[in-house]
Amino acid sequence: MEMQHDTLWNEAVAFTRAKSPASFEQWFSGVQFDGMTDGIVSLRARDEFVREWVDQHFLPTLVDYLRSQTGWSVQVAWSVGGHLERPVAFGVPVSPVRPRALVPDSRRFSQGPATYNGSNGSNGSDMRDDTRLDAAANYARAYGVGDESHEGEEFQSPASRRPPPRMESRPEKLEKPVTPPPLEGLNPKYTFGNFVVGPSNQLAHAAAIAAAGGGGPRHNPLFLCGGTGLGKTHLVHAVAHRVREERPSSRILYVSAEKFVNEFVQSLQEGRMNEFRSRYRDRCDLLLVDDIQFLASKTQTQEEFFHAFNALHQGDKQIIVTSDKYPQQLERMEERLVSRFSWGLVADIQGPELETRVAILRKKAQMEQIELEGEVVLYLAQTIRSNVRELEGTLIRLAAKSSLLGRQIDLDFARQELAATAGPRASEAGVDDIQRVVCHHFKLRTNDLLSKDRHKSIAFARHVAMYLCKQRLKCSFPELGRAFGNRDHTTVMSAVRKVEHLRASDPEVRAHLEALERKLGTND
């Protein structure tokens, strides 16, 4: 698999290099490729200037090529600084027509027209920003590019002029690699490469990659929260897979809160508490706990988890927990645990927007080799808005039934099946969906909408949510009043009328409503 990734990367680099060989050699002499796992490309830059330039001028082409060849949601993780042993520019396959050697040319960064000239005399890239041009010229001169004293010599980056790293003698006998113990309960399909990133889960995805060692600031603990079926477990499994692949000797523990409780009770009954404590405090490098809310009201278990948490955190061992609520909303949970859950980063995952739901369906159909027409994908994404699990389950059900009946999954077939299987849904479920989307749009918590807080921003978001619920779900005013913190029906009536008036008269309010309706999908 690693060899396949290297081959894919080399093909992408050769494709990018062919578009502008001279500028590629210059800038990628300061970039090193550190590997690619599950669609995450790890790159190291000599300094921040190189990173920024390559990120803006070359990465779009590279990433587009990788996406077109793999279908992955390709992400780039940068690290800056340090010695580059394998600069990209000096270890990539050459394009079919090899350009002549890059010879320093004092005209390359001329102060005349803002045009960057490659060594072959053609325009490498259009740079009309004089400030950027001057910065690039200064950088090139600092590293000997364009220095007339080197005229006639083949261009060499500072990294290539350094003496080659000393190679240690190969041992005569290679030790047999240690096979790590298998990880129980992990879904092999739950990897970063199979996770569809959108605005609703972008923060949680980035934080999970950082927790797995993929670059960026690492937060400990990482607390992932959100409704059921939105991808929390997928990210936790992806972290475990990544750490196991990159650091096989790491001791990883993945448990649900229910399993933790059962193990604790069994250890108490059998007198094996020392073994239990050693497992979670001493013999663990990464602890992943799903559905931490199930520890609520279990005082003795919370006490044991508190001490395990402290031991791992003091040893700088990564801890990731998931929950369907924010830490402050966990009822019957000890305050000292709640405060510790907030020490690192609390990343919430909201319901996916329409565009994200479409991307998820396409990704799932590709993985399961299911042929879907574009109009069917759009219809399913607009109809099923609750969570990813229901979306994927509906797709699998349609594929299974179409296979049994020998029918193609067209729009008529999808409509018939969804109409036949759709049961009556309570209005509160639809209200919850709209409340989550509104909170995510206005950067609020669901509790804010239900509270008595009359701050202008919170009141406006609350009124918008009431309006959308009334328009889309046709709920009665008393029902909506109960769903929004037991408010009087006259309050809801006033809010709906106010938003209707603002929609007609205020362009900003109209833009907010249109954006929210796009996220929720069309109202059939």
C-alpha positions in Angstrom: 0.0 0.0 0.0 2.8 2.4 0.8 4.5 1.7 -2.5 1.2 2.4 -4.3 0.9 5.7 -2.5 4.5 6.6 -3.4 3.7 5.8 -7.1 0.6 7.9 -7.0 2.4 10.8 -5.4 5.2 10.6 -8.0 2.7 10.6 -10.8 1.0 13.7 -9.3 4.4 15.4 -9.0 5.4 14.6 -12.5 2.0 16.0 -13.8 2.5 19.2 -11.8 6.2 19.6 -12.7 5.4 19.4 -16.5 3.3 22.5 -16.3 6.2 24.7 -15.1 9.5 22.8 -14.7 11.7 25.7 -13.8 9.6 27.2 -11.1 8.8 23.7 -9.8 12.5 22.9 -9.4 13.1 26.1 -7.6 10.3 25.9 -5.0 10.1 22.2 -4.5 13.8 22.1 -3.5 12.5 23.4 -0.2 9.7 20.8 0.2 9.9 17.2 1.4 7.2 14.5 1.0 6.8 12.5 4.2 4.1 10.1 3.1 0.4 9.7 2.3 -2.2 7.8 4.4 -5.9 7.6 3.9 -5.9 10.6 1.6 -3.8 12.8 4.0 -0.6 14.0 2.3 2.1 14.9 4.8 4.6 17.6 3.5 7.5 19.4 5.2 8.6 22.9 4.1 12.0 24.5 4.8 10.3 27.7 6.0 6.9 29.4 6.1 7.6 31.3 2.9 8.1 28.2 0.9 5.0 26.6 2.4 2.8 29.5 1.6 4.1 29.8 -2.0 3.7 26.1 -2.8 0.3 26.0 -1.1 -1.0 28.8 -3.3 0.6 28.0 -6.6 1.2 24.3 -6.9 -1.0 22.4 -4.4 -4.3 23.0 -6.3 -2.9 21.1 -9.3 -1.4 18.3 -7.1 -4.5 17.8 -5.1 -6.9 17.8 -8.1 -4.8 15.1 -9.7 -4.8 12.9 -6.6 -8.6 13.4 -6.2 -9.2 12.5 -9.9 -7.2 9.3 -9.6 -8.5 8.1 -6.2 -11.8 9.7 -5.4 -10.5 10.5 -1.9 -11.2 13.7 0.0 -7.5 14.7 -0.2 -6.1 16.9 2.6 -2.6 18.3 3.1 -0.9 18.3 6.5 2.1 20.7 6.6 5.0 20.9 9.0 7.6 23.6 8.8 11.3 23.7 9.6 14.0 21.0 10.0 16.5 19.5 7.7 15.1 18.1 4.4 16.9 14.9 3.5 14.8 14.1 0.5 13.6 17.4 -1.3 10.9 16.7 -3.8 12.6 18.5 -6.6 15.5 16.1 -6.6 13.7 12.8 -6.3 10.8 12.9 -8.6 10.3 11.1 -12.0 11.0 13.4 -14.9 8.3 14.3 -17.4 8.6 12.8 -20.9 10.3 15.9 -22.2 13.0 16.9 -19.8 13.6 20.6 -19.6 17.1 21.9 -19.8 18.9 22.5 -16.5 17.8 25.5 -14.6 20.5 28.1 -15.0 20.5 31.1 -12.7 19.2 34.1 -14.6 19.3 37.6 -13.2 16.3 38.4 -15.3 14.2 35.8 -13.7 12.9 38.3 -11.1 13.2 41.5 -13.1 11.7 44.7 -11.7 10.0 45.4 -15.0 6.7 43.8 -15.9 5.4 41.5 -13.1 6.0 38.3 -14.9 7.9 35.2 -13.6 10.1 33.7 -16.4 11.1 30.1 -16.2 14.5 28.9 -17.4 13.0 27.7 -20.7 12.0 31.3 -21.6 8.3 30.7 -21.2 6.1 32.4 -18.6 5.9 30.1 -15.6 3.2 31.9 -13.7 1.6 35.3 -13.8 2.5 37.4 -10.8 1.1 40.9 -10.9 1.5 41.5 -7.2 4.7 43.6 -7.0 5.0 42.9 -3.3 5.0 39.2 -3.8 7.5 39.5 -6.6 9.9 41.5 -4.5 9.6 38.9 -1.7 10.2 36.1 -4.1 13.2 37.8 -5.5 14.7 38.4 -2.1 14.2 34.8 -1.2 15.8 33.6 -4.4 18.8 35.8 -3.9 19.2 34.7 -0.3 19.5 31.1 -1.5 21.8 31.8 -4.4 19.2 31.8 -7.2 19.9 34.4 -9.8 23.5 35.0 -8.4 25.6 35.8 -11.4 28.7 34.3 -9.8 27.1 30.9 -10.4 26.4 31.5 -14.1 26.7 28.4 -16.2 26.3 26.0 -13.3 23.3 23.8 -12.9 21.0 25.2 -10.2 21.3 23.6 -6.8 19.1 24.4 -3.8 20.7 24.9 -0.4 19.4 21.5 0.6 21.2 19.8 -2.3 24.5 21.7 -1.6 24.6 20.3 1.9 26.8 17.2 2.4 24.8 14.0 2.0 23.6 12.5 5.2 25.8 9.9 6.7 24.5 6.5 6.0 24.7 4.0 8.8 25.9 0.5 8.1 23.1 -1.9 7.5 22.9 -4.5 10.2 23.7 -8.0 9.1 20.6 -9.5 10.7 17.2 -7.8 10.6 15.1 -8.3 13.6 11.6 -9.7 13.0 9.0 -6.9 13.2 6.8 -7.1 16.2 3.2 -7.8 15.2 0.9 -5.5 17.2 -2.1 -7.0 19.0 -5.4 -6.8 17.0 -7.8 -3.9 17.9 -11.2 -5.1 18.8 -14.4 -3.4 17.6 -12.9 -1.3 14.8 -14.6 -1.0 11.4 -12.0 -1.3 8.7 -14.0 1.0 6.5 -13.9 3.8 9.0 -10.8 5.6 7.8 -9.9 9.2 7.1 -9.9 8.5 3.4 -13.6 7.4 3.5 -14.7 10.3 5.6 -16.5 13.1 3.7 -15.5 16.5 5.1 -18.0 19.4 5.0 -18.6 22.6 7.0 -20.6 20.7 9.6 -17.7 18.4 10.6 -14.6 20.2 9.4 -13.3 21.2 12.9 -13.8 17.7 14.3 -12.0 16.1 11.3 -9.0 18.4 11.5 -8.8 17.8 15.3 -8.9 14.1 14.8 -6.1 14.2 12.2 -4.0 16.2 14.6 -4.7 13.8 17.5 -3.5 11.0 15.2 -0.2 12.8 14.6 -1.0 14.2 11.2 0.1 17.8 11.8 -1.5 20.8 13.4 -1.9 21.5 17.1 -2.9 18.4 19.2 -5.5 18.9 21.8 -5.7 16.6 24.8 -8.4 15.5 25.5 -10.4 15.7 22.3 -14.1 15.7 23.0 -16.3 14.9 20.0 -20.0 15.6 20.4 -23.0 15.5 18.2 -26.2 13.6 17.4 -26.4 10.0 16.6 -25.1 8.9 13.2 -23.1 12.0 12.3 -19.6 10.5 12.2 -18.2 10.6 15.7 -17.4 6.9 15.8 -16.0 7.0 12.3 -13.5 9.6 13.3 -12.5 7.7 16.4 -11.9 4.5 14.4 -10.0 6.5 11.8 -7.6 7.8 14.5 -7.0 4.3 15.8 -6.3 3.0 12.2 -3.9 5.8 11.5 -1.9 5.5 14.7 -1.7 1.7 14.3 -0.4 2.1 10.7 2.2 4.7 11.5 3.2 3.6 15.0 2.5 -0.2 15.2 4.0 -0.5 18.7 1.5 2.0 20.2 -0.9 0.5 22.8 -4.4 1.5 21.8 -7.5 1.0 23.8 -10.9 1.5 22.1 -13.9 0.9 24.3 -17.5 2.1 24.7 -18.4 3.6 28.0 -20.7 0.6 28.5 -17.8 -1.8 28.0 -15.7 0.2 30.4 -18.4 -0.1 33.1 -18.7 -3.9 32.5 -15.0 -4.4 32.7 -14.8 -2.4 35.9 -17.7 -4.4 37.6 -16.2 -7.7 36.5 -12.8 -6.7 37.8 -14.3 -5.8 41.2 -16.1 -9.1 41.4 -13.1 -11.2 40.5 -10.6 -9.2 42.6 -8.5 -8.1 39.5 -8.6 -4.3 40.1 -4.8 -4.0 39.9 -4.8 -5.6 36.4 -7.7 -3.3 35.4 -5.9 -0.2 36.6 -2.7 -1.2 35.0 -4.5 -1.7 31.6 -6.0 1.8 31.6 -3.3 3.8 33.4 0.1 2.2 32.6 -0.3 0.0 29.5 -2.1 2.6 27.2 -0.8 5.2 24.8 -4.1 6.1 23.2 -7.5 5.9 24.9 -10.7 6.1 22.8 -14.0 6.0 24.6 -17.3 6.1 22.8 -20.6 7.4 24.3 -19.1 8.8 27.5 -22.6 9.9 28.6 -23.4 6.3 29.7 -21.1 6.9 32.7 -23.8 9.2 34.1 -25.0 8.4 37.6 -22.4 5.6 38.0 -20.4 7.2 40.8 -17.9 4.5 41.4 -17.1 4.0 37.7 -16.7 7.7 37.3 -14.2 7.7 40.1 -12.1 5.0 38.4 -12.3 6.8 35.1 -11.3 10.0 36.7 -8.0 8.5 38.0 -7.3 6.8 34.7 -7.9 10.1 32.9 -5.5 11.9 35.2 -2.8 9.2 34.8 -2.9 9.3 31.0 -3.1 13.1 30.8 -0.1 13.6 33.0 1.8 11.2 30.9 0.8 13.1 27.7 -1.1 10.2 26.4 -3.9 11.1 23.9 -7.5 10.8 25.1 -10.5 11.0 22.8 -14.1 10.7 24.0 -17.4 11.0 22.2 -20.8 12.1 23.5 -24.2 13.0 22.1 -24.1 16.2 24.3 -21.7 19.0 25.2 -19.7 18.4 28.5 -21.7 21.0 30.3 -25.0 19.2 29.3 -24.0 15.8 30.7 -26.4 15.2 33.5 -25.4 13.3 36.7 -21.7 13.5 35.7 -19.2 14.6 38.3 -18.2 18.2 37.9 -14.4 17.4 38.0 -14.9 15.1 35.0 -16.9 17.7 33.1 -14.2 20.3 33.7 -11.5 17.9 32.4 -13.5 17.1 29.3 -13.2 20.8 28.5 -9.5 21.0 29.1 -8.6 20.3 25.5 -10.9 20.9 22.5 -14.7 20.3 22.3 -15.5 19.8 18.6 -19.1 19.4 17.7 -20.5 17.7 14.6 -23.7 19.0 13.2 -26.2 17.5 10.7 -24.6 17.5 7.2 -25.7 20.2 4.8 -27.2 19.3 1.4 -23.9 19.4 -0.4 -22.3 17.2 2.2 -25.1 14.7 2.0 -24.7 14.5 -1.8 -21.0 13.9 -1.4 -21.6 11.2 1.2 -24.0 9.4 -1.0 -21.6 9.5 -4.0 -18.8 8.2 -1.8 -20.9 5.4 -0.4 -22.1 4.4 -3.8 -18.6 4.3 -5.1 -17.4 2.2 -2.2 -20.3 -0.3 -2.7 -20.2 -0.1 -6.5 -23.8 1.1 -6.8 -24.7 3.0 -9.9 -26.8 6.1 -9.2 -28.0 8.8 -11.4 -27.4 12.4 -10.4 -31.1 13.2 -9.9 -31.5 10.1 -7.6 -28.6 11.3 -5.5 -30.1 14.8 -5.1 -33.5 13.4 -4.3 -32.2 11.1 -1.5 -30.0 13.9 -0.1 -33.0 16.3 0.0 -35.4 13.8 1.5 -33.2 12.3 4.2 -31.8 15.0 6.4 -31.5 13.5 9.9 -28.1 11.7 9.9 -25.5 10.0 7.9 -26.4 6.5 9.1 -29.9 6.7 7.9 -28.7 8.2 4.6 -26.3 5.3 4.0 -28.8 2.7 5.2 -31.4 3.9 2.7 -28.9 3.7 -0.1 -28.0 0.1 0.8 -31.7 -0.9 1.1 -32.4 0.6 -2.4 -29.5 -1.3 -3.9 -30.5 -4.6 -2.3 -34.1 -4.3 -3.5 -33.2 -3.2 -7.0 -30.9 -6.2 -7.3 -33.7 -8.6 -6.1 -36.2 -7.1 -8.5 -33.8 -6.6 -11.4 -34.7 -2.9 -11.6 -32.5 0.1 -12.1 -32.4 2.6 -9.3 -34.1 5.5 -11.1 -36.0 8.4 -9.6 -39.4 6.7 -9.8 -38.1 3.6 -8.0 -36.4 5.7 -5.3 -39.6 7.7 -4.7 -41.8 4.6 -4.5 -39.5 2.8 -2.0 -39.1 5.9 0.3 -42.8 6.5 0.2 -43.4 2.8 1.1 -40.9 2.7 4.0 -41.4 6.2 5.4 -43.4 6.0 8.7 -45.1 8.9 10.5 -42.4 11.1 12.0 -43.0 13.2 15.1 -42.8 16.9 14.6 -40.2 17.2 17.4 -37.7 15.2 15.3 -38.0 17.7 12.4 -37.8 20.6 14.9 -34.6 19.1 16.3 -33.1 19.0 12.8 -33.9 22.6 12.1 -32.7 23.7 15.5 -29.3 22.0 15.0 -28.9 23.6 11.5 -29.8 27.1 12.8 -27.4 26.7 15.8 -24.6 25.7 13.5 -25.3 28.6 11.2 -25.3 31.2 13.9 -22.6 29.5 16.0 -24.9 28.9 19.0 -25.8 25.9 21.2 -29.2 24.2 21.1 -29.7 25.2 24.7 -29.4 28.8 23.7 -32.6 28.5 21.6 -34.5 26.9 24.4 -33.2 29.3 27.2 -34.8 32.5 28.4 -31.9 34.5 27.1 -33.1 37.6 25.2 -29.8 38.7 23.8 -30.4 40.2 20.4 -28.4 37.6 18.5 -29.9 34.6 20.3 -33.5 36.0 20.0 -33.0 36.5 16.3 -31.8 32.9 15.8 -34.7 31.6 17.9 -37.2 33.6 15.8 -35.6 32.3 12.5 -35.8 28.7 13.8 -39.5 29.1 14.7 -40.2 30.5 11.3 -38.5 27.7 9.5 -40.3 25.1 11.6 -43.6 26.7 10.9 -43.0 26.9 7.2 -41.5 23.5 6.6 -43.2 21.3 9.2 -46.6 22.9 9.4 -46.6 22.5 13.2 -49.2 24.3 15.3 -48.1 27.3 17.3 -48.7 25.5 20.6 -46.5 22.6 19.4 -43.7 24.9 18.5 -44.0 26.7 21.8 -43.5 23.5 23.7 -40.5 22.6 21.4 -38.8 25.9 22.1 -38.7 25.9 25.9 -42.4 25.8 26.7 -43.1 29.2 25.3 -46.6 30.6 24.8 -48.1 30.2 21.4 -48.5 33.9 21.0 -44.7 34.3 21.3 -44.2 31.9 18.4 -46.9 33.7 16.3 -45.1 37.0 16.9 -41.7 35.6 15.9 -43.0 34.0 12.7 -44.7 37.2 11.6 -41.6 39.3 12.4 -39.3 37.1 10.3 -41.9 37.1 7.4 -41.8 40.9 7.4 -37.9 41.0 7.7 -37.6 38.5 4.8 -39.5 40.8 2.5 -37.7 44.0 3.6 -34.2 43.1 4.8 -31.7 41.6 2.3 -29.4 40.4 5.1 -32.2 38.4 6.7 -33.3 37.0 3.4 -29.7 35.8 2.7 -29.6 34.0 6.1 -32.9 32.3 5.4 -31.9 31.2 1.9 -28.6 29.8 3.2 -30.4 27.8 5.9 -33.0 26.5 3.4 -30.1 25.3 1.1 -28.6 23.4 4.1 -31.9 21.8 4.9 -32.8 21.0 1.3 -35.9 21.8 -0.6 -39.2 21.5 1.1 -41.2 18.8 -0.8 
